[in-house]
Amino acid sequence: MATQRLRLVAPGGDRVTVGLPAAAPVSHVVAGVRFVGGSFGTGFQIGPRGYHDFACTHVAPAETRERLVVHGREVVVAEAADGQSSVATLIGAYHELMTVYAGPAPRRDRVLALFGSLRIEDHVGGMTVVPRAATLLDSMNEHFVIVVKDHGSLSVPAPRHAAALIPRHAGARTKHGEVWKSGYAKDSARSFVLGCPAGVAEVHLADTTAKTERQRLDWLDEIDIAWDRR
């Protein structure tokens, strides 16, 4: 079976290659990272250009409230019509960095301080986002979400966050590793933990009628996750 390989750059700068059957098109790739320090914690999503507009149009409709400049890049702040949520997104050359707030749009100084506390570099291959040293923040969680049309989705955590996912008992063999039924997911019958020699993924099978269960399981069998451990 022909294979497609996604070569992704994580927010912290590490690289991962995700091998998938070529016949199943990838419809969506988003990176996520959460920083914590003391009582402070905030999460970000990294998507391709257009990610902010798509989210504010189709996911959680919101209208632009303000535009700022941080690190020489535009930051757009948008608020939902009911005031229950808002987003702030830095628009990079190739990717967009978004954070979500509960409630109305935050004050300008809060947005400037948040994005100003980060070192952000955007390249064709990915956007890296790390806290500046003086902030004393650390990455608590870093992962990718990959959606494959009519097959399912993968959540691929960074290596240091993946160890807790692997059960102690042996799993069923796949082409590139082992797989276990997920014991804690809401729909555990369609959720799996996939372990490969150099990476782990949580896999959730789709429930559309476009593919049979056998086709989805065959797709799962072909997945390979490999982080660069240089």
N, C-alpha and C positions, 0 to 999 in steps of 0.2 A: 504493500500500500504506500502511495506517495506521501511524503511528509512536508509540511510547511513549518518553518522555524521562526518564532518571534524572538528577536534579540532585544531585550528591554533593559533600561537603566533605572535602577531603583532610586527613590528620593535621596538616600544616603550615599549614592554613587556606585554601589555594587551592581554587578551585571548578572542577568539570568537569561538562559535560553529555554524557551518552551516549545517542545515539539508536538505537533498536532496533525491528524490526518488532513491532507491537502484538500480533500473533497468537501470538507465542512468549513464554510466561510466564517471568519472571526468578525463579529459585528461591533464589538466594543472592548476597549482596553482602558482601564483607569488605575492609577496608582494612588495609594493612600498612606498617610503617615500621621502619627499622633505624638506630640511633644509634651512632656511633663516635667515639673520641677516644683518642689514644695507643694503648695495647694493649687498650683496652676496647671491646667491641661487644655490643649486645643488640638483639633484635628484638621487636616487638609486633604483635599482630593486634587489630583493632577490629571487633566484630560487634554485632548488635542485642541487646537484653535477652534473656536465655536462652541466649546463646552459650556461656557457661562450662558450664552444665548439659548442653547438647547434646554438647559436646566430651567431657566427662567420662563421659557415658553411652554415646555411639554411636561416637565417633572413637577415643579412647584411654581406656578405662575407668579411673577414678581415684576415690579416696575423700577427702573433706575431712579435712585435718589441722589447720587453724588458720584463724581469722578475725581480721583486724586492721582498724584504721581509719586511713586516710590521706586527707588533704584532706577530711575529713568524710565520706568514702565507705568502704563496706566493701570489704576485699580478702580474697578467699577463696583459700586455698592447698590444693591437692589433690595427691595422690601416687598413682601407679599401684601396683597390688597387688604387682608384682614389683620395685618400687623403681627401675626403670630410667628413669623420667621423672616430672616433676611440673610443675604449672602454678600460676601466681598471677594472679588476675584482679581488677581493680578494677571494681566494679559501679556504673555511672553511672545517671543518671535515665532515659536513653534508650538508651545503648550500654554495652558492656563492653570493657575493655582487658586483653588477656591476653598473658602472656609464658610461654615454655616453658623448663624447665630439664632438663638431662641429669642423671639420677640422682635420689636421694631429695629430698624437700622441703627447701628451703634454710632456714637459721636466720631467725628473726623479724627480726633487725637487718638482714640483707641485703635482705629484702623491703621493709622500711620505708625503707631508704636508696635503693633503686631507684625506687620510686614517689614518694618524697619529692623526688627530683632532677628531677621533671617538672612542668611547668605543664599542667594538664588542664582543659579546658572542654567540657562536654557540652550539646548542644542537640538539638532535634528533627531538624535537618538533618544533624547529624554531630558527631563528637567530635574536637577538636583536641588534639594532644599534642606539646609542644615542650620541649627541655631548659631548665632554668634557666640563666641566663647564667654563673653561677659554675662550672658543670660543665665548660665548654669542649667540650661534645659537639656534633656536627653530624649532620645527616641524610644517610646514605649512600644510602638507597634508600627510595622512597615510592611506593606503587602501590595499585590496587584490583584485586580479583578478582571477576568477575561471572559467575555460572553461569546458563545458560539451558537449561531442561529440554529434553532430546532434540535440542538443536542444538549446544551446545558451551560453551566458556568464554572469557572475555577477561581478559587481564592488562593493565591500563592504567597505565603508569608516569607519574610526574610529568614535566613538560616537560624539566627539567634532567637527567633520567636516561634520556630517550628517544632522543636524537640518535644514539647508537651502534647502535641497532637498524635504522636505515634504510639499505638498500643504496645504493650509488652509481649503479647503473643504474636505468632506468625500470622500473616494474612494470606489471601489467595494471590497466586502469582499473576503478574501482568507481563507484557512484553518487556517493560523496562524496570519493574520493581514489584511492589506488593500493594494490595488494596484491602481495606477493611470497611465494613458498614459503620457509618457514624453512629455513635451511641448516645449523642446528646442533641442532634439536630431536630427541629420541629417535625420534619418529614424524613425520619431516618431511613425509610425504605428507599428513598431516592437520593440519599446523601452518603458520600463515601470519603474516606481519607486515603489518599494515594501517596505512597512513599517510594521515592526513587533514590539511587545511591547519592545524588548530590542535591536533592530538593524534595519538598513536600507540597501537596496541594489538597485543599478541600474541594471536592467535586460535587455539584448538585445537578442532577439530571433534569432536563426540561420535561414538562408534562403536556406538550402539544401533540396533536395527532399526525404531524408531518412525518415523523419517524417512528419506527417500531422500537420496542424496548431492547430488542436484540441489536439493532443498529446503534443505539446509544451506548450499550455495554461494549460493543466492539470499538466504538470511538474512545471510550474510557480506557480500554486495554492498550491503545496506541500512544497515550499521553506520556511524555517524558519531561521532567523538570530538572534542570542542571544549573546551579549557581556557580559562577566563576570563583574559585577559592584561592586565587593567587595571593 
